[in-house]
């Protein structure tokens, strides 16, 4: 029987989880009171103004309930504001606040530093090969 450590998908998942733990710890150490997932929601919204909550969930690989909870926390933290949709009162429009934009900007240097640390010792050629390989796996599935 194949050992778990020899299964490529186990290694991919472990590397992602290890990086997320590392990045979250660094956020806390640098005084940020936001989670990686909350940052991802803000980042997706910054890159896609007017995006729906369903689309946010798809882009951050989370279920709708989890995204709803994150959005609620981001509203309470004054990073997002909610406005009632003019045509459908059951929906709301989300908008990033000044504080939300500031936290994205403030975290950006740390994000780049985290990536640099995590990718230390990996050549550009290896990065291109990895990107191509992972994209092939995604397309195969």
N, C-alpha and C positions, 0 to 999 in steps of 0.2 A: 504494500500500500504506500502511496506517495505521501511524503511528509508535508505537513502544512507549510513549512518554511520554503518548500520548493515549488509551491503553487504561485504562479506569477500574479494572479489576482489578489491573493492574500498579501503579497509584498506591496502591490500598488495600494491596496486599502490601508495597510499599516503605515506606508509612507505618508499618505494623505492625513491620516489621524494623528500621526506624530507631528507633522507640520502644523496642523490646526492647534494642537495642544501647545506647541512651542510659540506660535503666533499669539494665542490668547494670553499666555503667561506674559509675553513681552508687552502686550497692550496694558495689562494690569500694572506691570512694573513701571510703565511710563505714565501712569495716572489716568488712563482712559477708562471710562465706566461704560463700555459698550462691548458687546460680544462680536466675534467674527461673523456670525450669522446676521446680526443686526447691521454690521458694517456692509455686508454683501447686499442686503436689502437697499440700503442707502445708495450704494455704488450703482446697482442696477437702475434705481430710480433716477440717479444723476445722468446716466448714460441714455435713458429712455424716458424722457418726460411724458407724463400722461399714461404711463403703462398701467394696465389693470392688475389687481391683486392676483388673479389667476396666472397672468403672465409672469409676475414676480415669482410666484411659487415654482413655476416651471424652470425659470432661469437659475434659481438658487437651490434647486433640487429638494424642495421641501413640500409637505402637504399644506393645503389651504389653512387648516387649523393652526399649524405652527406659524405660518406667515401672519395670520390674524393676531396671534399672541405677540409676535415680534413687533408688528405695527403698533399695537396698543402700548407696548413698552416704549417704543420710539416716540409716540405722541406724548406719553407721560414725561419723557425726558426732554421734551421740547425740540426734538430733532425733526419731527414731522407734524404737520397740521392737517386736520381733516375738514373738508368742506362738503356740504350736502350737494349731491348731484342735482343740477337744475331740472332735468327731465324725469329722473327716477329717484324718489326720496329714499328708496331702499339701498341705493348705492351712495358711495362717497368718493370724492376726488381727494387724492393725497398730494401734498406739496411739501417739499423739503424746506425747512425753515433756515434762517441765517445760521442758527446754532448747528443745524444738521450739515450745512455746507462747510462750516468751519471745522467740524470734527472730521469730515472727509479730507479736507485739505491738511489738517494737522496730523492725521494718521498716515498720509501718503508717504512721507519720508521713512517712517517706521516700516511700512509695508515693503518698500523697496529694499531696505536694509535686511529685513527678514528673508526676503527672496535671495538676496546676495549670500547670506550666511548659509541658507539651505542648499543653494546650488554651487557652493564652493567646491572647486576641484572637478567640475563637470565642464567639458569643452563645448564650444558652440556647435561643433559637429555632432557631439553626443546629444545635445539638446534638440537639434533638428531631427536626428534619428528617433529620439524618444517621442517628439511631437508627432512625427509621421506614424510611428508604431501605434501610439494611443489613438490617433485619428482612425487608423485602419481598424482597430478593435471596435471603436464606436460605430463605424460604418458597417462592420460585419454583424453587429448585434442589432 
